[in-house]
Amino acid sequence: MLGSKINKFKADQGGNVAMMFAGCSLMLLGGLALAVDGSRAYNTKSALSDMADAASLAGAYVAMTDKANREQVVKSALDEHSTNLPENQVIGQPSIIFNDAAQELTVRLSSDVSTTFGKVLGKDKFIVESESVTSYAIEDVQPVSLALVVDVSGSMSWASEDGQIKIDSLRDAANIMFDAIENAAPRRDILLTKVRSGMTAYNTEIRPEYTVNMAYGWDHVRSEVGRLFAEGGTSSTDAFAAGYNMLRDDPHKPENLRQFIVFMTDGANNDLADNGLTEALCTQAKLDEIEIYSVAFEAPAEGKQMLLTCASADDGTKKNEKCETDEDDDDRDGRDDDAADDDGDGRKKCEKDKRKYYFDAENAKEFEAAFKKIGEEIGNLNTRIIR
């Protein structure tokens, strides 16, 4: 009798252990499903938010001046940014609502995210949604000051990869940028009282004959850009300092001012000391709330590194992070400061952190597109995401 009770007890205990094991396995599987499928849903949600924000900004940008085509502009922006979606993810039919009474654009997106482990628990998919509301009510234009710091060294007289003479592309790019800024406001007369611009140019030294002091509007800069001539070597320090001083010392600074430097080169400084000196000026400019766009035009690694370091960070970080290129990760004194950067990861992270402010143009078409993007970004200061 006692033996049979013992055997029954063992059987019961064995069953309990099996049930506990099954329960724990189910919990572990549920946790794994949540981690893996939840991560996929989060990545999709993040990509949808970026798409909705970009599309609503693009639509709001044209909403007041081009009602016939503004919805198509939103759809085109969604198509352009859909490449950022995680693999195999697609969005459903977007909701695009222009509320002209409130002067707001609402873009809503959704996506079905198929599960991997969740299927075991009876969950085949997540529905992920995102919404962006952007105001296009422009009662006034935000004051902007803009200084161009441009390279007119001898290599700018060479042909680019797509056959354009580089100095000609610079002239075209500057005009494209100003066109984009101008197109941002319904009334040019208001814009002319809010935007101040100037320019410095450099080769072996600053070129005073191309210096354009800060003044309202941009036609005075357009005129001087047309006269630029390429010759000589490369030394960026003095010209960048002059552009920085133009903005810092401008006596006509209104409240709520945004200040920008557009800094470009197609080469590298002949004296390596200029790299550190220019980067130090970039640091100080950013501490003084000046935002720096930098554009490399078929530039070598050394020039790219300086421009990438100088560019502002998307998150508003003011300090200069040393940004190495994957073509040359060693520090300028020959030491490798971070072995982890040998595969270019440091440069890639830096480019990602500064993707709004740093452009690496490999031909004239990309160079001009970069200047257009800069003009659009500055123009978009008058549209804002509400939520």
C-alpha positions as CSV (number, residue, x, y, z in Angstrom):
1,M,0.0,0.0,0.0
2,L,2.7,2.4,1.0
3,G,4.6,1.6,-2.2
4,S,1.7,2.4,-4.4
5,K,1.2,5.8,-2.6
6,I,4.8,6.6,-3.1
7,N,4.6,5.7,-6.8
8,K,1.4,7.9,-7.1
9,F,3.3,10.8,-5.4
10,K,6.2,10.5,-7.9
11,A,3.8,10.4,-10.8
12,D,2.0,13.5,-9.5
13,Q,5.3,15.3,-9.0
14,G,6.5,14.3,-12.4
15,G,3.3,15.7,-14.0
16,N,3.7,18.9,-12.0
17,V,7.3,19.3,-13.2
18,A,6.2,18.7,-16.8
19,M,3.5,21.3,-16.4
20,M,5.9,23.8,-14.9
21,F,8.4,23.2,-17.7
22,A,5.7,23.7,-20.3
23,G,4.5,26.8,-18.6
24,C,8.1,28.2,-18.4
25,S,8.7,27.3,-22.0
26,L,5.5,29.1,-23.0
27,M,6.6,32.2,-21.0
28,L,10.1,32.1,-22.5
29,L,8.5,31.8,-26.0
30,G,6.2,34.7,-25.3
31,G,9.1,36.8,-24.1
32,L,11.1,35.9,-27.2
33,A,8.1,36.7,-29.4
34,L,7.6,40.1,-27.7
35,A,11.3,41.0,-28.0
36,V,11.7,40.0,-31.7
37,D,8.3,41.0,-33.1
38,G,8.1,44.1,-30.8
39,S,11.5,45.2,-32.2
40,R,10.2,44.9,-35.7
41,A,7.0,46.8,-34.9
42,Y,9.1,49.6,-33.2
43,N,11.4,49.9,-36.2
44,T,8.4,50.1,-38.5
45,K,6.7,52.7,-36.3
46,S,9.9,54.8,-36.3
47,A,10.2,54.7,-40.1
48,L,6.5,55.5,-40.5
49,S,6.9,58.6,-38.2
50,D,9.8,59.8,-40.3
51,M,7.9,59.3,-43.5
52,A,4.8,61.1,-42.2
53,D,6.9,64.0,-40.9
54,A,8.8,64.4,-44.2
55,A,5.6,64.1,-46.3
56,S,3.6,66.6,-44.2
57,L,6.5,69.1,-44.3
58,A,6.7,68.7,-48.0
59,G,3.0,69.2,-48.5
60,A,2.8,72.1,-46.1
61,Y,5.7,73.7,-47.9
62,V,3.6,74.1,-51.1
63,A,0.2,74.2,-49.6
64,M,-0.4,77.9,-49.9
65,T,1.0,78.4,-53.4
66,D,0.1,75.2,-55.3
67,K,-3.2,73.7,-54.2
68,A,-3.6,71.8,-57.4
69,N,-0.5,69.7,-56.9
70,R,0.0,69.7,-53.1
71,E,-1.5,66.2,-52.5
72,Q,0.8,64.7,-55.2
73,V,3.7,66.4,-53.5
74,V,2.8,64.5,-50.3
75,K,2.5,61.2,-52.2
76,S,5.9,61.7,-53.9
77,A,7.6,62.5,-50.6
78,L,6.1,59.2,-49.2
79,D,7.4,57.3,-52.1
80,E,10.8,58.9,-51.7
81,H,11.1,58.0,-48.1
82,S,9.5,54.5,-48.3
83,T,13.0,53.1,-48.9
84,N,13.6,53.7,-45.1
85,L,10.9,51.1,-44.2
86,P,12.2,47.8,-42.8
87,E,12.5,45.0,-45.3
88,N,9.2,43.6,-46.6
89,Q,7.2,46.3,-44.9
90,V,4.6,48.2,-46.9
91,I,2.2,50.9,-45.9
92,G,-1.5,51.0,-46.5
93,Q,-3.4,53.7,-48.3
94,P,-2.3,57.0,-46.7
95,S,-4.7,59.5,-45.3
96,I,-3.8,63.0,-46.5
97,I,-6.1,65.8,-45.2
98,F,-5.5,69.5,-46.0
99,N,-7.5,71.7,-43.6
100,D,-7.4,75.1,-45.1
101,A,-9.5,76.7,-42.4
102,A,-7.0,75.7,-39.7
103,Q,-4.1,75.8,-42.2
104,E,-3.0,72.3,-41.1
105,L,-2.0,69.2,-43.0
106,T,-2.5,65.8,-41.5
107,V,-0.8,62.7,-42.8
108,R,-1.7,59.3,-41.3
109,L,0.1,56.1,-42.2
110,S,-0.4,52.5,-41.2
111,S,1.4,49.2,-41.8
112,D,0.7,45.6,-41.1
113,V,3.8,44.0,-39.4
114,S,3.8,40.2,-39.8
115,T,5.0,38.4,-36.7
116,T,7.6,35.6,-36.6
117,F,7.3,34.0,-33.2
118,G,4.0,35.6,-32.4
119,K,2.2,33.2,-34.8
120,V,2.8,30.4,-32.2
121,L,0.8,32.5,-29.7
122,G,-2.0,33.2,-32.3
123,K,-0.8,36.7,-33.2
124,D,-0.2,36.9,-36.9
125,K,0.5,40.6,-37.2
126,F,0.7,44.0,-35.5
127,I,-1.0,47.1,-36.9
128,V,1.3,50.1,-36.6
129,E,0.1,53.6,-37.1
130,S,1.7,57.1,-37.2
131,E,0.3,60.6,-37.6
132,S,1.9,63.9,-38.4
133,V,0.2,67.3,-38.3
134,T,2.0,70.3,-39.8
135,S,0.9,73.9,-39.8
136,Y,1.3,76.0,-43.0
137,A,-0.1,79.2,-41.5
138,I,2.7,81.7,-42.3
139,E,1.9,85.0,-40.7
140,D,5.5,86.1,-40.9
141,V,8.8,84.9,-42.1
142,Q,11.5,83.9,-39.6
143,P,14.6,86.1,-39.8
144,V,17.6,84.3,-41.4
145,S,21.2,85.2,-41.9
146,L,23.3,83.1,-44.3
147,A,27.0,83.3,-45.1
148,L,28.5,81.3,-48.0
149,V,32.1,80.2,-47.6
150,V,33.2,78.8,-51.0
151,D,36.3,77.2,-52.5
152,V,37.6,78.9,-55.6
153,S,40.9,77.0,-55.8
154,G,42.4,75.8,-59.1
155,S,40.7,72.3,-59.0
156,M,37.3,74.1,-59.2
157,S,38.2,74.7,-62.8
158,W,38.3,71.0,-63.5
159,A,35.4,68.9,-64.9
160,S,33.4,66.9,-62.4
161,E,32.6,63.2,-62.8
162,D,29.5,64.0,-64.9
163,G,31.4,66.5,-67.1
164,Q,30.4,69.8,-65.6
165,I,33.0,72.5,-64.8
166,K,33.0,72.7,-61.0
167,I,33.0,76.5,-60.7
168,D,30.0,76.6,-63.1
169,S,28.2,74.1,-60.9
170,L,29.0,76.3,-57.9
171,R,27.4,79.3,-59.6
172,D,24.3,77.2,-60.5
173,A,24.1,75.6,-57.0
174,A,24.1,79.0,-55.2
175,N,21.3,80.2,-57.5
176,I,19.3,77.0,-56.9
177,M,19.6,77.4,-53.2
178,F,18.4,81.0,-53.2
179,D,15.5,80.0,-55.5
180,A,14.5,77.3,-53.0
181,I,14.6,79.8,-50.2
182,E,12.6,82.4,-52.2
183,N,9.9,79.8,-53.1
184,A,9.3,79.2,-49.4
185,A,7.3,82.4,-49.0
186,P,4.2,83.5,-50.8
187,R,5.4,87.1,-50.9
188,R,8.9,87.9,-52.0
189,D,8.7,91.4,-50.5
190,I,8.3,90.0,-47.0
191,L,11.2,87.6,-47.5
192,L,13.5,90.4,-48.7
193,T,13.1,92.1,-45.3
194,K,13.9,89.0,-43.3
195,V,16.8,87.3,-45.1
196,R,20.3,88.6,-44.9
197,S,23.1,87.0,-46.9
198,G,26.8,87.4,-47.6
199,M,29.8,85.5,-49.0
200,T,33.5,84.9,-48.6
201,A,35.7,82.9,-51.0
202,Y,39.1,81.3,-50.7
203,N,41.9,79.6,-52.5
204,T,45.5,79.9,-51.1
205,E,44.1,82.8,-49.0
206,I,40.8,84.7,-48.6
207,R,39.8,86.4,-51.9
208,P,38.7,89.9,-50.9
209,E,37.5,90.7,-54.4
210,Y,34.7,88.1,-53.9
211,T,33.8,89.2,-50.3
212,V,30.1,90.2,-50.1
213,N,29.1,91.9,-46.9
214,M,25.8,91.0,-45.2
215,A,22.8,92.8,-46.6
216,Y,19.1,92.1,-46.9
217,G,18.1,89.8,-49.8
218,W,20.3,87.7,-51.9
219,D,20.6,89.4,-55.3
220,H,23.9,91.0,-54.3
221,V,25.3,87.5,-53.6
222,R,23.9,86.1,-56.8
223,S,25.7,88.8,-58.8
224,E,29.1,88.1,-57.1
225,V,28.8,84.4,-57.5
226,G,28.6,84.9,-61.2
227,R,32.1,86.5,-61.1
228,L,33.9,83.7,-59.3
229,F,37.1,82.5,-60.9
230,A,39.0,79.3,-60.0
231,E,42.8,79.4,-59.4
232,G,45.5,78.7,-56.8
233,G,45.8,76.4,-53.8
234,T,43.5,75.8,-50.8
235,S,43.5,77.4,-47.3
236,S,40.1,77.6,-45.7
237,T,40.8,79.2,-42.3
238,D,40.7,82.9,-43.0
239,A,37.6,82.7,-45.3
240,F,35.7,80.7,-42.7
241,A,36.7,83.2,-40.0
242,A,35.4,86.0,-42.2
243,G,32.1,84.3,-42.8
244,Y,31.7,83.6,-39.1
245,N,32.5,87.2,-38.2
246,M,30.0,88.4,-40.8
247,L,27.2,86.7,-38.9
248,R,28.5,87.3,-35.4
249,D,29.2,91.0,-35.8
250,D,26.2,91.8,-38.0
251,P,24.7,95.0,-36.5
252,H,21.2,94.2,-37.9
253,K,20.3,91.1,-35.8
254,P,16.6,90.8,-35.1
255,E,15.1,88.6,-32.4
256,N,14.4,85.0,-33.2
257,L,17.2,84.9,-35.7
258,R,18.5,81.7,-37.3
259,Q,22.1,81.9,-38.6
260,F,23.7,79.6,-41.1
261,I,27.1,79.0,-42.8
262,V,27.2,77.0,-46.0
263,F,30.8,75.7,-46.2
264,M,32.1,73.8,-49.3
265,T,35.4,72.5,-50.8
266,D,36.4,70.2,-53.5
267,G,39.9,69.6,-52.2
268,A,42.0,69.6,-49.0
269,N,44.0,72.3,-47.3
270,N,47.6,72.5,-48.5
271,D,48.8,73.1,-44.9
272,L,47.3,70.5,-42.6
273,A,47.3,73.1,-39.8
274,D,44.4,74.8,-41.5
275,N,42.3,71.7,-40.8
276,G,42.5,72.1,-37.1
277,L,42.2,75.9,-37.2
278,T,39.1,75.7,-39.3
279,E,37.6,73.0,-37.1
280,A,38.2,75.2,-34.0
281,L,36.4,78.0,-35.7
282,C,33.5,75.6,-36.5
283,T,33.3,74.7,-32.8
284,Q,33.1,78.3,-31.8
285,A,30.5,79.2,-34.4
286,K,28.3,76.3,-33.3
287,L,28.6,77.4,-29.7
288,D,27.4,80.9,-30.9
289,E,24.2,79.2,-32.2
290,I,25.4,79.3,-35.9
291,E,24.3,76.2,-37.9
292,I,26.8,74.8,-40.4
293,Y,26.0,73.1,-43.6
294,S,29.0,71.6,-45.3
295,V,29.2,70.2,-48.8
296,A,32.1,68.1,-50.1
297,F,32.3,68.2,-53.9
298,E,34.3,65.2,-55.1
299,A,36.7,66.0,-52.2
300,P,39.5,63.8,-51.0
301,A,39.4,62.1,-47.6
302,E,41.1,65.0,-45.7
303,G,38.7,67.5,-47.1
304,K,35.7,65.3,-46.3
305,Q,36.9,64.8,-42.7
306,M,37.2,68.5,-42.1
307,L,33.7,69.2,-43.5
308,L,32.1,66.3,-41.7
309,T,33.6,67.5,-38.4
310,C,32.5,71.1,-39.0
311,A,28.9,70.2,-39.9
312,S,26.2,70.7,-37.3
313,A,24.6,67.7,-35.7
314,D,21.0,67.0,-36.3
315,D,20.3,66.9,-32.5
316,G,21.7,70.3,-32.0
317,T,24.9,69.2,-30.3
318,K,27.3,72.2,-30.3
319,K,30.6,70.5,-29.7
320,N,32.8,69.2,-32.6
321,E,33.0,65.4,-32.6
322,K,36.1,64.2,-34.5
323,C,34.7,62.5,-37.6
324,E,37.0,60.1,-39.3
325,T,36.6,58.9,-42.9
326,D,36.7,55.2,-43.8
327,E,39.4,56.1,-46.3
328,D,41.7,57.2,-43.5
329,D,40.8,56.5,-39.9
330,D,44.1,57.3,-38.5
331,D,44.5,60.6,-36.6
332,R,46.5,63.3,-38.4
333,D,49.5,62.6,-36.2
334,G,49.6,59.0,-37.4
335,R,48.0,57.5,-34.3
336,D,44.8,55.4,-34.5
337,D,42.6,56.8,-31.7
338,D,39.9,54.2,-32.0
339,A,40.6,50.8,-33.5
340,A,36.9,50.2,-33.7
341,D,36.7,52.8,-36.4
342,D,39.0,50.9,-38.8
343,D,36.0,49.6,-40.7
344,G,34.6,53.1,-41.1
345,D,31.9,52.7,-38.4
346,G,32.9,56.0,-36.8
347,R,32.5,57.9,-40.0
348,K,29.2,56.2,-40.8
349,K,27.8,57.1,-37.3
350,C,29.0,60.6,-37.8
351,E,27.3,60.9,-41.2
352,K,24.1,59.5,-39.8
353,D,24.2,62.0,-36.8
354,K,24.8,64.9,-39.3
355,R,22.8,63.8,-42.3
356,K,20.8,67.0,-42.4
357,Y,23.9,69.2,-42.4
358,Y,26.6,67.2,-44.2
359,F,26.6,66.3,-48.0
360,D,29.1,64.2,-49.9
361,A,28.5,65.0,-53.5
362,E,30.2,62.7,-56.0
363,N,29.3,64.7,-59.1
364,A,27.8,68.1,-60.1
365,K,24.2,66.8,-60.1
366,E,24.6,65.7,-56.4
367,F,26.3,69.0,-55.6
368,E,23.5,71.1,-57.0
369,A,20.9,68.8,-55.3
370,A,22.7,69.4,-51.9
371,F,22.4,73.2,-52.3
372,K,18.7,72.8,-53.3
373,K,18.1,70.7,-50.2
374,I,19.8,73.3,-48.0
375,G,17.6,76.0,-49.5
376,E,14.5,73.9,-48.8
377,E,15.5,73.2,-45.3
378,I,16.0,76.9,-44.6
379,G,12.7,77.6,-46.3
380,N,10.9,75.0,-44.2
381,L,11.6,77.1,-41.1
382,N,8.2,78.6,-41.8
383,T,6.4,75.3,-41.6
384,R,6.3,73.4,-38.4
385,I,5.3,69.9,-37.1
386,I,2.6,70.3,-34.5
387,R,2.4,66.7,-33.4
